[in-house]
């Protein structure tokens, strides 16, 4: 009777299958009585057995493959978990040591994480923040803005979209009752399926920056008020010379209200005969890269009136490039008119046929005109700083000089005549009028003397007097009757 061996050791079969079954070699098996029998396998049995062994071998190979893949996946998963753990540790380390407050929020508006730096920012612990309602997290003045931004974030999160990164300035209450300004940047968090799961945000303390901005605004407002209220005219132009800005007084004087400010050129305000000269001045300043220059110019208002301006022009630069200029102009029309009058008066004094002397209150000469130089022989430089007593001849008594001085220091005018002495020693007669010059307070600031050379007149008067005296002697001693009649034959 044919016997079959019960195959119990499946792994052994897997190992010998490639050798035993393929070459169909006889197998030696141990029978129950200890004898070895040769097993003869029929063709059908062989095919069945071979199929069975092949299936087993295939299953074994598949099992080994699964074991290998599983082992690799486990190692990969452990590595990934380790990497995630390391990554989470790093992010946590960064979050917990960042000066900025890092936080996360779910789509219901509840905080799920707040970094410890919130203590330095607002005084609350992360646990306290996570328990606070919305009205305790945001100050009233910022709540409307934050609600609008959160609604946008949630709407985009539900739609699987991402809002562009935008920084929002928010005022938040602190534990001590004060408030702090923060700059908040948020992003939507998504899971692997692309579904929005929350919001991650970073809050940065900008309190110092807000203080600086406030100070800058206040300073800008202060200087804006100064510029708007100043009587000086202020223009700013571009590089092409067209106006970019004019303060209110500048607009009022030079600009037509119906015309656009930017349609004016700076040169439009200058009288035509001076435009070329001013262009050369500005071009010279531009080429020399001179930061500022100063000049006087005659301008025309939009009503056609001529005014004189003293201008300070400063170049405007951006990154080293000249982009325009800034002009501050002051109306000096009254001063120019006063200067013209002074010039006219000066010319009149310089060309006057009489001597003019101006002294300080102590009597020291400060000015003499050319006629004084001609009459006395003293040059301008020789006379300045001296006292008019350099002309004394000794003819006038001290009492007369004292009376003169008392009259003019009391604010009154004195008139009289002197016999003075020139530089070369010659004597000459002067008729003088000396007056005090008073300031607005009525104080004497100077004395002015106007003198006329009357030497020839005094000589003529002396001759007439002498002739009259001689005629009187003749008449008194004459034996004849002498009668004097006027042109109407009336007795004199």
C-alpha positions in Angstrom: 0.0 0.0 0.0 1.2 3.4 -0.9 2.0 5.7 1.9 2.1 9.6 2.0 4.2 11.6 4.3 2.3 14.2 6.4 3.9 17.5 5.7 4.0 19.3 9.0 7.1 21.4 8.7 5.9 24.0 6.3 9.0 26.2 6.4 11.1 23.2 5.6 8.9 22.5 2.6 9.4 26.1 1.5 13.1 25.7 1.6 13.3 22.4 -0.3 10.5 23.1 -2.8 12.9 24.6 -5.3 15.1 21.5 -5.2 12.8 18.6 -4.5 9.7 19.2 -6.4 11.2 20.5 -9.6 13.6 17.6 -10.2 11.0 15.0 -8.9 13.7 13.1 -7.0 12.5 10.4 -4.6 12.2 11.6 -1.0 13.3 9.5 1.9 10.9 9.6 4.8 10.9 7.9 8.1 7.9 5.6 8.6 6.2 4.8 11.8 8.0 1.5 12.2 11.4 3.2 11.8 11.9 1.9 8.3 12.6 4.0 5.4 10.4 3.7 2.4 10.6 5.0 -1.0 7.5 7.0 -2.0 6.5 6.8 -5.6 4.3 9.7 -6.6 2.1 9.5 -9.5 1.9 12.2 -12.1 -1.4 13.5 -10.9 -0.3 13.4 -7.4 2.9 15.1 -8.3 1.1 17.9 -10.1 -1.3 18.4 -7.1 1.6 18.3 -4.7 3.6 20.7 -6.8 0.6 23.2 -7.0 0.2 23.0 -3.3 3.8 23.6 -2.7 3.9 26.5 -5.2 1.0 28.2 -3.5 2.6 27.8 -0.1 5.8 29.2 -1.5 4.0 32.1 -3.0 2.2 32.8 0.4 5.5 32.6 2.1 7.1 35.0 -0.2 4.2 37.4 0.1 4.4 37.1 3.9 8.1 37.9 3.9 7.4 40.8 1.6 4.7 42.2 3.9 7.0 41.7 6.9 9.8 43.7 5.1 7.4 46.4 4.0 5.8 46.6 7.4 9.3 46.8 9.0 10.3 49.6 6.6 7.0 51.4 7.2 7.4 51.1 11.0 11.0 52.5 10.8 9.8 55.3 8.5 6.9 56.1 10.7 9.1 56.1 13.8 11.5 58.4 12.0 8.6 60.7 10.9 7.2 60.7 14.4 10.7 61.5 15.7 11.1 64.3 13.1 7.6 65.6 13.9 8.5 65.5 17.6 11.8 67.3 17.0 10.0 69.8 14.7 7.2 70.4 17.3 9.9 70.8 20.0 11.7 73.4 17.8 8.5 75.3 17.0 7.5 75.2 20.6 10.9 76.4 21.7 10.7 79.3 19.2 7.2 80.1 20.2 7.9 80.1 23.9 11.1 82.1 23.6 9.8 84.6 21.0 9.3 88.3 22.0 6.2 88.3 19.9 3.0 86.6 21.1 2.2 83.5 19.0 -1.3 82.1 19.3 -3.8 79.8 17.6 -7.6 80.0 17.5 -10.3 77.5 16.3 -13.1 78.5 14.0 -15.4 79.3 16.9 -13.1 82.1 17.9 -11.6 80.3 21.0 -7.9 80.4 21.7 -6.3 77.0 21.5 -2.7 78.1 22.3 -1.0 81.3 23.5 2.7 81.7 23.9 4.2 82.7 27.3 5.4 86.1 26.0 1.9 87.4 26.5 2.8 87.9 30.1 5.3 90.6 29.1 2.9 92.0 26.6 -0.3 92.3 28.6 0.4 90.9 32.1 -2.0 87.9 31.7 -0.9 84.3 31.7 -1.6 82.1 28.6 -4.2 80.3 30.7 -6.0 83.5 31.6 -6.0 84.7 28.0 -7.5 81.4 26.8 -10.4 81.9 29.2 -11.1 85.5 28.3 -14.1 86.5 26.2 -13.7 88.6 23.1 -14.5 92.0 24.8 -11.7 91.4 27.3 -9.1 90.5 24.6 -9.7 93.6 22.4 -10.2 97.2 23.5 -13.5 98.8 22.5 -11.9 101.1 19.9 -10.5 98.1 17.9 -13.3 95.6 18.4 -15.2 96.5 15.2 -12.1 96.2 13.0 -11.1 92.9 14.6 -14.6 91.4 14.2 -14.6 92.4 10.5 -11.2 90.8 9.9 -12.1 87.6 11.9 -15.3 87.2 9.8 -13.3 87.4 6.6 -10.8 84.9 8.0 -13.5 82.4 9.0 -15.3 82.8 5.7 -12.2 82.1 3.7 -11.3 79.2 6.0 -14.7 77.5 5.4 -14.2 78.0 1.6 -10.7 76.6 1.8 -9.1 79.9 0.7 -6.3 81.9 2.1 -6.4 85.7 2.7 -3.4 87.8 1.6 -1.1 88.5 4.6 -2.2 91.8 6.2 -0.9 93.5 9.3 -3.6 95.0 11.5 -3.0 97.4 14.4 -5.0 96.5 17.4 -5.3 98.1 20.9 -5.5 95.5 23.7 -6.2 95.9 27.4 -3.6 94.9 30.0 -3.9 93.4 33.4 -2.9 96.6 35.2 -5.7 98.6 33.5 -3.6 100.2 30.8 -3.7 99.3 27.1 -1.0 98.3 24.6 -0.9 98.6 20.8 -0.1 95.5 18.9 0.5 94.7 15.2 -1.3 91.4 14.4 -0.6 89.1 11.4 -2.8 86.1 10.9 -2.9 83.0 8.6 -5.5 80.3 8.2 -4.5 76.7 9.2 -5.7 73.8 7.0 -5.6 70.0 7.5 -4.3 67.6 4.9 -7.7 67.5 3.2 -7.6 71.3 2.7 -10.2 72.0 5.3 -9.8 75.1 7.4 -9.3 74.2 11.0 -8.3 77.5 12.7 -6.1 80.6 12.6 -2.5 81.1 13.7 -1.5 84.7 14.5 1.5 86.7 15.7 1.0 89.8 17.9 3.9 92.3 18.1 4.2 95.1 20.6 4.2 98.4 18.7 3.5 100.7 21.7 6.8 102.5 21.3 6.2 103.0 17.6 2.7 104.3 18.2 4.2 106.9 20.7 6.7 107.9 18.0 4.0 108.1 15.4 1.8 110.2 17.7 4.7 112.5 18.5 5.4 112.8 14.7 1.7 113.6 14.0 1.7 116.2 16.8 4.9 117.7 15.5 3.6 117.7 11.9 0.4 119.3 13.0 2.3 121.9 15.0 4.5 122.8 12.1 1.5 122.7 9.7 -0.2 125.3 11.9 3.0 127.4 12.0 3.3 127.1 8.2 -0.4 127.9 7.7 -0.3 130.9 10.0 3.0 132.4 9.0 3.1 135.6 7.0 6.0 134.1 5.0 5.2 132.6 1.6 6.2 129.0 1.2 6.4 127.1 -2.1 7.5 123.5 -2.9 8.2 122.6 -6.6 9.2 119.5 -8.5 12.3 119.2 -10.5 10.5 120.7 -13.5 9.7 123.9 -11.5 6.0 123.3 -11.3 4.3 123.8 -7.9 3.6 120.9 -5.7 2.6 122.9 -2.6 1.9 126.4 -1.5 0.8 127.5 2.0 -2.4 129.5 2.4 -0.8 133.0 2.3 1.1 132.0 -0.9 -2.1 130.8 -2.6 -3.9 133.9 -1.5 -1.3 136.3 -2.9 -0.2 134.5 -6.1 -2.7 131.9 -7.2 -6.0 132.3 -8.9 -8.6 130.3 -6.9 -10.1 129.0 -10.2 -6.8 127.6 -11.4 -5.1 124.3 -10.4 -2.1 124.9 -8.1 0.0 122.4 -10.0 -0.4 124.3 -13.3 1.8 127.2 -12.0 5.5 127.4 -12.5 7.6 129.1 -9.9 8.9 131.5 -12.6 5.3 132.5 -13.4 5.4 134.7 -10.3 8.6 136.6 -11.3 8.5 139.8 -13.3 9.6 138.9 -16.9 12.7 141.1 -16.9 14.1 139.1 -13.9 13.1 135.5 -14.9 16.3 134.9 -16.9 18.4 136.1 -14.0 16.6 133.9 -11.4 16.9 130.9 -13.8 20.7 131.4 -13.8 20.8 131.6 -10.0 18.8 128.4 -9.6 20.8 126.6 -12.3 24.0 127.7 -10.6 22.7 126.3 -7.3 21.7 123.1 -9.0 25.0 122.5 -10.7 27.0 123.4 -7.6 24.8 121.1 -5.5 24.5 124.1 -3.1 21.9 123.2 -0.5 20.5 126.7 -0.3 20.8 130.2 -1.7 19.3 133.6 -1.0 18.2 136.5 -3.2 15.7 139.3 -3.7 13.3 139.3 -6.5 10.4 141.4 -7.8 7.2 139.3 -8.2 3.6 139.9 -9.5 0.5 138.9 -7.6 -2.4 137.3 -9.4 -4.2 140.7 -9.1 -1.3 142.3 -11.0 0.4 144.1 -8.0 4.2 144.2 -7.8 5.8 143.1 -4.6 9.4 142.5 -3.6 10.4 139.2 -2.0 13.4 138.0 -0.1 13.7 134.3 -0.9 15.6 131.4 0.7 15.7 128.5 -1.7 16.6 125.0 -0.5 17.2 122.0 -2.8 15.1 118.9 -2.1 16.9 115.5 -2.4 15.9 111.9 -2.4 18.6 109.3 -2.2 21.1 111.9 -3.3 19.1 113.0 -6.3 17.7 116.5 -6.6 13.9 116.2 -7.0 12.9 119.9 -6.6 13.3 122.9 -4.3 11.6 124.5 -1.3 11.3 128.3 -1.3 10.5 130.5 1.7 9.7 134.1 0.6 9.2 137.2 2.8 7.4 140.3 1.5 9.9 143.1 1.8 8.0 145.6 -0.2 7.8 148.1 2.7 11.4 147.7 3.4 12.4 148.2 -0.2 10.3 151.4 -0.3 11.9 152.6 2.9 15.3 151.8 1.4 14.4 153.8 -1.7 13.4 156.7 0.5 16.6 156.4 2.5 18.6 156.2 -0.8 16.8 159.4 -2.0 17.4 161.1 1.3 21.0 160.0 1.3 21.6 161.3 -2.2 20.0 164.6 -1.2 22.2 164.9 1.8 25.3 163.8 -0.2 24.5 166.4 -2.9 23.3 169.1 -0.5 24.9 172.6 -0.9 25.0 172.9 2.9 27.2 171.1 5.4 25.4 168.4 7.4 26.8 166.9 10.6 25.2 164.0 12.6 26.5 163.2 16.1 25.5 160.7 18.8 23.9 161.9 22.1 27.4 162.5 23.5 28.4 164.8 20.6 30.8 162.5 18.7 30.5 162.9 15.0 29.0 159.9 13.2 28.4 161.4 9.7 29.4 164.4 7.6 28.5 165.0 4.0 30.9 166.0 1.2 30.0 169.7 1.6 31.3 169.6 5.2 34.6 168.1 3.9 34.8 170.9 1.3 34.0 173.6 3.8 36.3 172.5 6.6 39.1 170.7 4.9 38.7 167.7 7.2 38.2 164.4 5.4 35.3 162.0 6.3 37.6 159.6 8.2 39.2 162.5 10.0 35.9 163.9 11.2 34.3 160.6 12.3 34.5 160.1 16.1 35.6 163.7 16.7 33.7 166.4 18.5 32.5 169.5 16.5 34.7 171.5 18.9 37.6 170.8 16.4 36.1 173.8 14.5 36.2 176.2 17.5 38.0 179.4 16.8 37.7 180.9 20.3 35.3 183.6 19.1 32.2 182.1 20.7 32.1 182.3 24.5 31.6 179.2 26.8 28.3 180.7 27.9 27.0 180.6 24.4 28.0 176.9 23.9 26.4 176.0 27.3 23.1 177.7 26.2 23.3 175.8 22.9 23.8 172.4 24.6 21.1 173.0 27.2 18.7 173.8 24.4 19.2 170.7 22.2 19.4 168.2 25.1 16.0 169.5 26.3 14.6 168.4 22.9 14.5 171.9 21.4 16.0 173.3 18.2 18.9 175.9 18.3 19.8 178.4 15.6 22.7 180.8 15.5 26.0 181.5 13.9 29.7 180.7 14.6 33.0 182.0 13.5 34.8 178.6 13.0 38.3 177.6 12.0 39.1 175.3 9.1 41.8 172.6 9.2 44.3 174.9 7.5 43.5 177.7 10.1 41.4 179.9 8.0 38.3 181.4 9.7 34.9 181.3 8.2 31.3 182.1 9.3 28.5 179.5 9.5 24.8 179.9 10.1 23.8 176.7 12.0 20.6 175.0 12.9 21.0 172.1 15.4 18.1 169.7 16.2 17.7 166.5 18.3 16.6 163.3 16.5 14.1 161.3 18.7 13.1 157.6 18.5 9.5 156.3 19.0 9.9 156.6 22.8 10.9 160.2 22.6 14.5 159.5 23.5 17.3 161.4 21.8 19.4 159.1 19.6 21.3 161.7 17.6 21.8 165.4 16.9 21.8 166.8 13.3 23.4 170.1 12.4 22.7 171.9 9.1 25.3 174.7 8.4 25.6 177.3 5.7 28.8 179.2 5.0 27.9 182.8 5.4 31.4 184.2 5.3 30.7 186.3 2.1 27.4 187.5 3.5 29.1 188.5 6.7 31.8 190.4 4.8 29.1 192.1 2.7 27.2 193.0 5.9 30.3 194.4 7.4 31.0 196.6 4.3 27.4 197.9 4.3 27.6 198.6 8.0 31.0 200.4 7.5 29.6 202.4 4.6 26.5 203.4 6.6 28.7 204.5 9.4 30.8 206.6 7.1 27.8 208.2 5.5 26.4 209.0 8.9 29.5 210.8 9.9 29.5 212.7 6.6 25.9 213.7 7.1 26.4 214.7 10.6 29.4 217.0 9.8 28.2 218.4 6.5 27.2 222.1 6.3 24.9 221.4 3.5 21.3 220.2 3.8 21.0 216.6 2.8 17.6 215.1 2.2 16.9 211.3 1.6 13.7 210.4 -0.4 12.3 207.0 -1.4 11.2 206.2 -5.0 7.8 207.9 -4.2 9.6 211.0 -3.0 8.8 210.4 0.6 11.2 211.6 3.2 13.3 208.9 4.8 
